Amino acid sequence: MSFIKKLKFHPFFIKLFNWEYWSFNVLYAPLYPYWFWLCLKARAFFYINAANPGIRNGGFLMESKKEIYDILPVGTYPTTFFFPVGTDAATVLAAIQHKQLNFPLIGKPDIGMRGMSVQKLESNAEVIAYVEQADFDFLIQAYIPFEEEVGIFYYRIPGQEKGKITGIVGKEFLSVTGDGVSTVDQLLQLDPRYILQLPVLRRTMAEELSIVLKKEEQKILVPYGNHARGAKFIDLTHLADISLNQMIDELAKKIDGFYYGRMDIRYETIELLREGKNFMIVELNGSGSEPTHMYDPKHSVFFAWREITRHWHIMCEISMINHAKGVPYMTRAEGLAMLKQNAAMVKKIS
């Protein structure tokens, strides 16, 4: 391998020359002055909770996934069980059997972020292992059979009849295609995007990485549409036509106290999704949502900064209107406590 190619495939340079892999602090640092300007405009440092009065903390941090599922329309999300930390595996297995859920299942923290500690569970043994290592409240969820997934960013100004889709992101799961000779591990080493995931994959699924796939055989290694877990994000905002906007708008209006955020949706076909058929909401994210269509590799960091500030402006406007209608802002003490709790939670689930 040439020196130039070695540099290209070195994790440090992959992150350096591809802004989509920059850390949160590096990406957002240039935008903090604008954030403080919005805080002055709203006359509150933690105005973000007022964007979505129906969600804890507005969905900025430390929101409960179970509480959010509880406000979604029935039938729009998969069967989900909530279990507090310390629940024994026998109780979890009994609940799964009672509902006659089939494998695979999904285990995830009730309060989580960026796909941390989300795991596909293929058997009772894997459920037991997940429960025994979970030192946090967690969910066990039916696996959504639809293969396509998008994140749809939506907002509605309080008092206005119609909302709007501002961005759609498609997700290509971390997968490889066999050549009949190379192991999965060797195939992963051919793509700079996947090299960043190798340390975790080698630790969590070493046996699968040693397999040699048949020529043209495809294998999805990480079935989660999360950027931090290796998914490639594709900007599909062009799909936001009148029919899809109307369908999402009608769905969002049924969610009490939701005005701003991103719906991560799995669906069968885009045509059926436009008709409101054959889809499930994986997660609903509130004021902490990113306009993740910006992470499409074709976009520059300047495009990303423009999208972030555009969405921050919308969120601030919504928060100020809701505040004027009586929704209290989070106090400084409450906001600082939320940040502290979130830091502790990240340590637990990462």
C-alpha positions as CSV (number, residue, x, y, z in Angstrom):
1,M,0.0,0.0,0.0
2,S,1.4,3.4,-1.0
3,F,2.1,6.1,1.6
4,I,-0.7,8.3,0.3
5,K,-3.2,5.4,0.5
6,K,-2.0,4.6,4.0
7,L,-2.8,8.2,5.0
8,K,-6.2,8.0,3.3
9,F,-7.1,4.9,5.2
10,H,-5.8,6.0,8.6
11,P,-8.6,6.8,11.1
12,F,-7.1,10.2,12.0
13,F,-7.1,11.4,8.4
14,I,-10.5,9.9,7.6
15,K,-11.9,12.0,10.3
16,L,-9.8,15.1,9.4
17,F,-10.8,15.3,5.7
18,N,-14.4,14.2,6.1
19,W,-16.2,16.8,8.3
20,E,-19.2,14.4,8.9
21,Y,-16.9,12.5,11.3
22,W,-15.8,15.6,13.3
23,S,-16.8,15.6,17.0
24,F,-19.8,17.5,18.1
25,N,-17.8,20.2,19.8
26,V,-15.6,20.8,16.7
27,L,-18.6,20.9,14.3
28,Y,-20.7,23.2,16.5
29,A,-18.1,25.5,18.0
30,P,-18.3,28.1,15.2
31,L,-22.0,28.4,15.7
32,Y,-22.1,29.0,19.4
33,P,-22.2,32.8,19.0
34,Y,-25.4,32.4,17.0
35,W,-26.8,30.1,19.7
36,F,-26.1,32.8,22.4
37,W,-27.8,35.4,20.2
38,L,-30.9,33.3,20.1
39,C,-30.7,32.9,23.9
40,L,-30.7,36.7,24.2
41,K,-33.6,36.9,21.8
42,A,-35.6,34.4,23.8
43,R,-34.4,35.9,27.1
44,A,-33.6,32.5,28.4
45,F,-30.5,30.2,28.1
46,F,-32.6,27.0,28.2
47,Y,-35.6,28.0,26.0
48,I,-35.4,24.7,24.1
49,N,-37.9,22.9,26.3
50,A,-40.7,25.1,25.1
51,A,-40.4,23.9,21.5
52,N,-42.2,20.7,22.4
53,P,-44.3,21.1,25.6
54,G,-45.5,17.5,25.3
55,I,-42.1,16.0,25.6
56,R,-39.8,16.0,28.7
57,N,-37.2,18.8,28.3
58,G,-38.7,19.5,24.9
59,G,-36.8,16.4,23.6
60,F,-33.5,18.2,24.0
61,L,-31.8,15.7,26.3
62,M,-32.8,13.1,28.9
63,E,-36.2,12.4,27.3
64,S,-37.8,9.0,27.9
65,K,-38.4,7.0,24.7
66,K,-41.2,5.2,26.5
67,E,-43.0,8.5,27.4
68,I,-42.7,9.5,23.7
69,Y,-44.1,6.2,22.5
70,D,-47.0,6.8,24.9
71,I,-48.0,10.0,23.0
72,L,-47.7,8.6,19.5
73,P,-50.9,7.4,17.8
74,V,-51.7,3.7,18.4
75,G,-50.3,1.5,15.6
76,T,-47.6,3.9,14.5
77,Y,-44.8,2.3,16.5
78,P,-43.7,-1.3,17.3
79,T,-44.7,-3.2,20.4
80,T,-42.5,-2.0,23.2
81,F,-41.9,-3.1,26.8
82,F,-40.3,-0.8,29.4
83,F,-38.2,-2.3,32.1
84,P,-36.6,-0.4,35.0
85,V,-33.0,-1.0,35.8
86,G,-32.5,-4.1,37.9
87,T,-35.4,-6.1,36.3
88,D,-34.5,-9.8,36.2
89,A,-34.2,-11.6,32.9
90,A,-37.0,-14.0,33.8
91,T,-39.5,-11.1,34.0
92,V,-38.4,-9.8,30.6
93,L,-38.6,-13.2,28.9
94,A,-42.1,-13.8,30.4
95,A,-43.3,-10.5,29.0
96,I,-41.9,-11.4,25.5
97,Q,-43.6,-14.8,25.7
98,H,-46.9,-13.3,26.9
99,K,-47.1,-11.0,23.8
100,Q,-45.8,-13.9,21.6
101,L,-43.1,-11.7,20.1
102,N,-40.8,-13.3,17.5
103,F,-37.1,-12.9,17.2
104,P,-35.2,-10.8,16.3
105,L,-36.0,-8.1,18.9
106,I,-34.4,-4.8,19.7
107,G,-32.9,-3.8,23.1
108,K,-32.3,-0.1,23.7
109,P,-31.9,2.3,26.6
110,D,-35.0,4.2,27.5
111,I,-32.9,7.4,27.6
112,G,-30.3,7.1,24.9
113,M,-28.6,8.8,22.0
114,R,-26.6,8.1,18.8
115,G,-27.5,4.4,18.9
116,M,-25.5,3.8,22.1
117,S,-26.3,0.3,23.6
118,V,-28.9,-0.4,20.9
119,Q,-28.7,-4.1,20.1
120,K,-30.4,-6.6,17.9
121,L,-31.4,-9.7,19.9
122,E,-31.7,-13.0,18.1
123,S,-32.4,-15.4,21.0
124,N,-33.4,-15.8,24.6
125,A,-29.7,-16.1,25.5
126,E,-29.0,-12.7,23.9
127,V,-32.0,-11.2,25.7
128,I,-30.6,-12.5,29.0
129,A,-27.1,-11.2,28.3
130,Y,-28.5,-7.8,27.4
131,V,-30.7,-7.6,30.5
132,E,-27.8,-8.6,32.8
133,Q,-25.5,-5.9,31.5
134,A,-28.0,-3.1,31.4
135,D,-27.4,-0.8,34.3
136,F,-30.1,1.6,33.0
137,D,-33.8,1.6,32.3
138,F,-34.3,-0.2,29.0
139,L,-36.8,-1.1,26.3
140,I,-37.4,-4.4,24.5
141,Q,-39.0,-3.8,21.2
142,A,-40.5,-5.8,18.3
143,Y,-38.3,-5.7,15.3
144,I,-39.7,-3.6,12.4
145,P,-39.7,-5.7,9.3
146,F,-39.6,-2.9,6.8
147,E,-36.2,-2.5,5.2
148,E,-36.3,1.2,4.2
149,E,-35.6,4.0,6.7
150,V,-35.7,7.7,6.6
151,G,-35.4,10.6,9.1
152,I,-38.0,13.3,8.4
153,F,-37.5,16.7,9.9
154,Y,-40.7,18.6,10.5
155,Y,-41.9,21.7,12.2
156,R,-45.2,23.6,12.7
157,I,-45.5,27.2,14.0
158,P,-48.0,27.1,16.9
159,G,-51.3,28.6,15.8
160,Q,-50.7,27.8,12.1
161,E,-52.8,25.1,10.5
162,K,-50.0,23.5,8.4
163,G,-46.5,22.3,9.2
164,K,-43.6,21.6,6.9
165,I,-40.9,19.1,6.2
166,T,-37.5,20.8,6.1
167,G,-35.3,17.8,5.3
168,I,-35.4,14.0,4.7
169,V,-32.4,11.7,5.2
170,G,-32.1,8.2,3.8
171,K,-30.0,5.6,5.6
172,E,-27.8,2.9,4.1
173,F,-27.0,0.4,6.8
174,L,-23.4,-0.8,7.4
175,S,-23.2,-3.8,5.0
176,V,-20.7,-5.6,2.7
177,T,-20.9,-7.5,-0.5
178,G,-18.9,-10.7,-0.8
179,D,-16.3,-11.6,-3.4
180,G,-16.1,-15.3,-2.6
181,V,-12.5,-14.9,-1.3
182,S,-12.2,-12.2,1.3
183,T,-13.5,-12.4,4.9
184,V,-16.0,-9.8,6.1
185,D,-13.2,-8.2,8.1
186,Q,-11.1,-7.8,4.9
187,L,-14.0,-6.4,3.0
188,L,-14.6,-3.8,5.7
189,Q,-11.0,-2.6,5.4
190,L,-11.6,-1.6,1.8
191,D,-13.9,1.2,2.7
192,P,-12.6,4.2,4.8
193,R,-16.2,4.7,6.2
194,Y,-16.1,1.2,7.7
195,I,-12.6,1.3,9.0
196,L,-13.8,3.6,11.8
197,Q,-16.3,0.9,12.9
198,L,-13.8,-2.0,12.9
199,P,-12.7,-1.7,16.5
200,V,-16.2,-2.0,17.8
201,L,-17.2,-4.7,15.3
202,R,-14.1,-6.8,16.1
203,R,-15.0,-6.7,19.7
204,T,-18.7,-7.4,19.4
205,M,-19.0,-9.7,16.4
206,A,-15.6,-11.3,15.8
207,E,-17.1,-14.6,14.6
208,E,-19.2,-12.9,11.8
209,L,-16.2,-10.9,10.6
210,S,-14.3,-14.2,9.9
211,I,-16.9,-15.4,7.4
212,V,-16.2,-15.5,3.7
213,L,-19.3,-14.4,1.8
214,K,-20.2,-15.8,-1.6
215,K,-19.7,-13.6,-4.6
216,E,-22.3,-10.8,-4.7
217,E,-23.8,-12.0,-1.4
218,Q,-24.8,-9.0,0.7
219,K,-24.8,-8.9,4.5
220,I,-26.0,-6.2,6.8
221,L,-23.8,-6.0,9.8
222,V,-25.4,-3.2,11.7
223,P,-29.2,-2.9,11.1
224,Y,-29.5,0.5,12.7
225,G,-29.9,3.8,10.8
226,N,-27.5,5.6,13.0
227,H,-24.5,7.6,11.7
228,A,-22.4,6.8,14.7
229,R,-23.0,3.1,14.0
230,G,-21.7,3.2,10.4
231,A,-24.9,4.1,8.5
232,K,-24.4,6.3,5.5
233,F,-26.8,9.3,5.3
234,I,-28.2,10.4,2.0
235,D,-30.1,13.6,1.5
236,L,-33.6,12.7,0.1
237,T,-35.3,16.0,0.8
238,H,-36.5,16.0,-2.8
239,L,-39.0,13.3,-1.7
240,A,-40.9,15.9,0.3
241,D,-43.8,16.5,-2.1
242,I,-47.3,17.6,-1.3
243,S,-48.6,14.2,-0.4
244,L,-45.8,13.2,1.9
245,N,-45.9,16.6,3.6
246,Q,-49.6,16.3,4.1
247,M,-49.3,12.8,5.5
248,I,-46.5,13.8,8.0
249,D,-48.4,16.9,8.9
250,E,-51.5,15.0,9.8
251,L,-49.5,12.5,11.8
252,A,-47.6,15.2,13.7
253,K,-50.8,17.0,14.7
254,K,-51.9,13.8,16.5
255,I,-48.9,14.0,18.8
256,D,-49.8,16.3,21.7
257,G,-47.3,19.0,22.3
258,F,-45.0,18.3,19.4
259,Y,-44.0,21.1,17.1
260,Y,-40.4,20.6,16.1
261,G,-38.1,17.6,15.5
262,R,-37.3,14.5,13.5
263,M,-39.3,11.3,13.0
264,D,-37.1,8.3,12.2
265,I,-39.4,6.0,10.2
266,R,-39.1,2.5,8.7
267,Y,-41.4,1.8,5.7
268,E,-42.0,-0.6,2.9
269,T,-42.2,1.8,-0.1
270,I,-42.2,5.5,-0.5
271,E,-45.5,5.3,-2.3
272,L,-47.2,3.5,0.6
273,L,-45.6,5.9,3.1
274,R,-47.2,8.8,1.2
275,E,-50.5,7.1,1.7
276,G,-49.8,6.6,5.4
277,K,-49.5,2.8,5.1
278,N,-47.0,0.2,6.0
279,F,-44.7,2.2,8.2
280,M,-43.5,2.4,11.8
281,I,-41.9,5.2,13.8
282,V,-38.6,4.0,15.2
283,E,-38.1,7.1,17.3
284,L,-39.4,10.7,17.6
285,N,-36.7,13.2,18.4
286,G,-37.5,16.7,19.7
287,S,-35.5,19.9,20.1
288,G,-32.2,18.1,20.3
289,S,-32.7,16.8,16.8
290,E,-30.1,17.5,14.1
291,P,-31.1,18.1,10.5
292,T,-29.3,14.8,9.6
293,H,-29.7,15.2,5.9
294,M,-26.7,17.5,6.2
295,Y,-24.5,14.5,6.8
296,D,-24.8,13.4,3.2
297,P,-21.1,13.2,2.0
298,K,-21.9,15.4,-1.0
299,H,-22.6,18.3,1.3
300,S,-19.9,20.7,2.6
301,V,-19.5,21.8,6.2
302,F,-20.8,25.2,5.1
303,F,-24.1,23.6,4.0
304,A,-24.3,21.9,7.4
305,W,-23.7,25.1,9.3
306,R,-26.4,26.8,7.3
307,E,-28.9,24.0,8.0
308,I,-28.1,23.9,11.7
309,T,-28.6,27.7,12.1
310,R,-31.8,27.6,10.0
311,H,-33.3,25.0,12.2
312,W,-32.2,26.7,15.4
313,H,-33.9,29.9,14.3
314,I,-37.2,27.9,13.7
315,M,-36.9,26.2,17.1
316,C,-36.4,29.6,18.8
317,E,-39.4,31.1,17.1
318,I,-41.6,28.1,18.1
319,S,-40.3,28.3,21.7
320,M,-41.0,32.0,22.0
321,I,-44.5,31.6,20.7
322,N,-45.3,28.7,23.1
323,H,-43.7,30.7,26.0
324,A,-46.0,33.7,25.2
325,K,-48.9,31.3,25.5
326,G,-47.9,30.2,29.0
327,V,-45.3,27.4,28.5
328,P,-42.5,28.1,31.1
329,Y,-38.9,28.0,30.1
330,M,-36.6,25.6,31.8
331,T,-34.7,27.4,34.6
332,R,-30.9,27.7,34.6
333,A,-30.7,25.3,37.5
334,E,-33.0,22.8,35.7
335,G,-31.0,23.1,32.5
336,L,-27.6,22.6,34.2
337,A,-29.0,19.6,36.1
338,M,-30.2,18.1,32.7
339,L,-26.7,18.5,31.2
340,K,-25.1,16.9,34.3
341,Q,-27.5,14.0,34.2
342,N,-27.0,13.6,30.4
343,A,-23.2,13.4,30.9
344,A,-23.6,10.6,33.5
345,M,-26.0,8.8,31.2
346,V,-23.6,8.9,28.3
347,K,-21.0,7.2,30.5
348,K,-23.4,4.4,31.4
349,I,-24.6,3.6,27.9
350,S,-21.6,4.2,25.8
